[in-house]
Amino acid sequence: MVDKQLLKEVLGVALSNGGDFADIFFRRKTKHGHRHGAGRIERVNSGLDAGQV
């Protein structure tokens, strides 16, 4: 979770420097995968990417 007050401050700075519009975008992506062979699961992996673009 992102601090709402921090978001307000960041947007305020962006707009105070001459901007007419400011946007903040966050992304959260989960990944899951498995590899199998010879009738059995050989590897299972998962991950989480979180951040901003």
Backbone torsions as a table, in degrees:
resi	resn	phi	psi	omega
1	MET	NA	141.1	-178.8
2	VAL	-101.2	139.7	179.6
3	ASP	-65.8	119.6	-177.6
4	LYS	-62.7	-36.0	179.4
5	GLN	-64.7	-39.8	177.6
6	LEU	-62.4	-41.9	178.1
7	LEU	-61.7	-42.4	178.2
8	LYS	-61.6	-41.5	179.7
9	GLU	-65.0	-44.0	-179.8
10	VAL	-62.9	-46.1	178.6
11	LEU	-64.7	-37.2	177.8
12	GLY	-62.3	-42.9	177.7
13	VAL	-64.0	-43.9	-180.0
14	ALA	-60.0	-43.0	-177.3
15	LEU	-78.0	-25.4	-179.5
16	SER	-75.5	-13.2	-179.6
17	ASN	-99.0	24.9	174.5
18	GLY	100.6	-1.5	179.9
19	GLY	-76.2	145.3	175.1
20	ASP	-95.6	-16.7	-175.3
21	PHE	-149.7	139.6	176.1
22	ALA	-136.9	146.1	-175.4
23	ASP	-141.0	142.0	173.7
24	ILE	-125.2	130.3	-176.9
25	PHE	-123.9	130.3	177.2
26	PHE	-119.4	148.9	-179.9
27	ARG	-132.6	140.9	174.0
28	ARG	-136.2	122.9	-175.1
29	LYS	-133.6	128.8	176.5
30	THR	-107.6	146.7	179.9
31	LYS	-129.1	139.6	176.6
32	HIS	-138.5	140.4	178.3
33	GLY	-154.5	163.0	175.3
34	HIS	-149.8	153.7	176.0
35	ARG	-127.4	135.6	-179.1
36	HIS	-135.9	157.1	177.7
37	GLY	-169.8	157.2	-179.7
38	ALA	53.6	35.4	175.5
39	GLY	76.5	13.6	179.2
40	ARG	-144.5	160.1	176.5
41	ILE	-79.4	126.0	-178.9
42	GLU	-98.0	-33.4	-177.4
43	ARG	-152.6	138.6	174.8
44	VAL	-126.6	134.4	177.5
45	ASN	-142.3	157.5	175.8
46	SER	-150.9	160.7	-179.8
47	GLY	-160.0	166.7	179.8
48	LEU	-135.3	123.9	172.5
49	ASP	-106.9	125.6	177.7
50	ALA	-139.0	137.7	179.9
51	GLY	168.6	-157.0	-177.7
52	GLN	-127.3	156.9	-180.0
53	VAL	-114.5	NA	NA
